[in-house]
Amino acid sequence: MTRPLDGITVVTLEHAIAAPFCTRQLADLGARVIKVERPGVGDFARAYDERVQGMASHFVWTNRSKESQTLDVKHADAQKVLAQLLERADVLVQNLAPGAAARLGLSFEALHEKHPKLIVCDISGYGDDPAQPGPYRDKKAYDLLIQAESGFLSVTGSADAPAKAGCSIADIAAGMYAYTGILSALLQRGKTGKGSRIDVSMLESMAEWMSFPMYYAFDGAQPPPRAGAAHATIYPYGPFPAGDGGTVMLGLQNEREWAAFCKLVLRQPELATDERFNANSKRVARRDALRALIVESFQPLSSAQVVERLEEAQIANARVNEMHDLWSHAQLKARERWTEVATPNGPIPAMLPPGANAAFTPRMDAVPGLGQHTDAILRELGWSPGAIEKLRAEQAV
């Protein structure tokens, strides 16, 4: 079986989430990903928690199918090892502090002449292009800070207080754009024979994802209000309580669905043409009054009965699941989306990547221990046992 990125080698100086999430997806497609980590401590995400058989939840998620090579990249001999790795690499990915890669001689400009086919992907908080540094280039950037800077917090949460996303959405956004950028750069190299530089900014990634609320607030208009778990600009669209204490999430998209909702779910067909609610903008403006009517109608019903009526009316709906519900989700089980991967602490369940391709199965190899592949990689590069021992003695690896 051939995978799309078989034969592609990625060297990555990465930590936390954005770059590791990007490179794990490259590994899913068959790329060899050599993860360069600091000797003794490694990627600091290894120590975020101990939730998965003593390992960090973030780390096991974003680092399967990689090889871990420890290097003190400031040590002269370690720099020789890194130079050897880059001679064989197709892609270099890094999300070090702004300017750190350039100081190590790892900028695209410094590498391109020697390695004209090498693709360099730089991931940063605010953009790291020397030609367009911007006033924020050197600011520290963490996921929550970018959620704030991008305006995401201003439209998320309740009317009383903003709320962050429950997962690392800014890191994920940047990781996805880095991943797709690298795929496009590989295609471009196939046409031109030359590598290119990809400059991924967490802020710009989130700003793209924020385009709907930005346009909604176009030319000084009021932005979408924070509406908790409900949709800010479409109604009814959100969670509603049933009489048994459960919560049902539902969403209406158009007037045809509104009429069906009134007739088959609320059993009040006259509401469909009620002047107070006969357009989405009117329903949004009078959401409190309409919510009271819906809650009253659902009060005699169990969650299952509400869902049954919604299904009859072909109204989109969902359960408000918790994490244990997701682990056991019937749809994921029926579609056989779970497998196992090895780790230093034993096998763990892992979800197959989205977007199944019938031509190949994704690579689902082990999560590496810190420095697990160091000696094997050094031997592959031609280092003798004595030279490897010297590197260890000098704490270069």
ZIGI-V850589 format. One record per backbone hydrogen bond with DSSP energy under -1.0 kcal/mol. CO is the residue of the C=O (numbers start at 0). NH is the residue of the N-H. If there is no record, write none. Layout:
# ZIGI-V850589
CO:NH / CO:NH
This chain:
# ZIGI-V850589
2:5 / 4:7 / 7:31 / 8:89 / 8:90 / 9:33 / 10:92 / 11:35 / 12:94 / 16:20 / 17:21 / 18:22 / 19:23 / 20:24 / 21:25 / 22:26 / 23:27 / 24:28 / 25:30 / 26:29 / 27:362 / 28:4 / 31:9 / 32:66 / 33:11 / 34:68 / 36:70 / 37:41 / 42:45 / 43:46 / 44:47 / 49:53 / 51:54 / 54:51 / 55:59 / 56:60 / 57:61 / 66:34 / 67:372 / 68:36 / 70:72 / 71:74 / 74:78 / 75:79 / 76:80 / 77:81 / 78:82 / 79:83 / 80:84 / 81:85 / 82:86 / 89:118 / 90:10 / 91:120 / 92:12 / 93:122 / 96:99 / 98:102 / 99:103 / 100:105 / 101:104 / 106:110 / 107:111 / 110:114 / 114:117 / 115:194 / 118:91 / 119:197 / 120:93 / 121:199 / 123:201 / 124:202 / 128:131 / 133:136 / 135:138 / 141:145 / 142:146 / 143:147 / 144:148 / 145:149 / 146:152 / 147:150 / 151:154 / 155:162 / 156:227 / 160:157 / 166:168 / 167:171 / 168:172 / 169:173 / 170:174 / 171:175 / 172:176 / 173:177 / 174:178 / 175:179 / 176:180 / 177:181 / 178:182 / 179:183 / 180:184 / 181:185 / 182:186 / 183:187 / 184:188 / 185:189 / 187:191 / 188:192 / 195:119 / 197:121 / 199:123 / 200:204 / 201:205 / 202:206 / 203:207 / 204:208 / 205:209 / 207:210 / 209:213 / 210:214 / 211:215 / 212:216 / 214:217 / 217:220 / 226:229 / 235:251 / 236:230 / 237:249 / 239:247 / 241:244 / 245:241 / 247:239 / 248:317 / 249:237 / 253:257 / 254:258 / 255:259 / 256:260 / 257:261 / 258:262 / 259:263 / 260:264 / 260:265 / 261:267 / 267:270 / 268:271 / 273:276 / 278:282 / 279:283 / 280:284 / 281:285 / 283:286 / 285:289 / 286:290 / 287:291 / 288:292 / 289:293 / 290:294 / 291:295 / 292:296 / 293:297 / 294:298 / 297:242 / 297:300 / 300:242 / 301:305 / 302:306 / 303:307 / 304:308 / 305:309 / 306:310 / 307:311 / 308:312 / 309:314 / 310:313 / 315:250 / 317:248 / 318:320 / 321:325 / 322:326 / 323:327 / 325:328 / 328:332 / 329:333 / 330:334 / 331:336 / 332:335 / 336:351 / 338:349 / 340:347 / 341:366 / 342:345 / 347:340 / 349:338 / 356:359 / 365:64 / 368:371 / 370:373 / 372:376 / 373:377 / 374:378 / 375:379 / 376:380 / 377:382 / 378:381 / 383:387 / 384:388 / 385:389 / 386:390 / 387:391 / 388:392 / 389:393 / 390:395 / 391:394 / 395:71
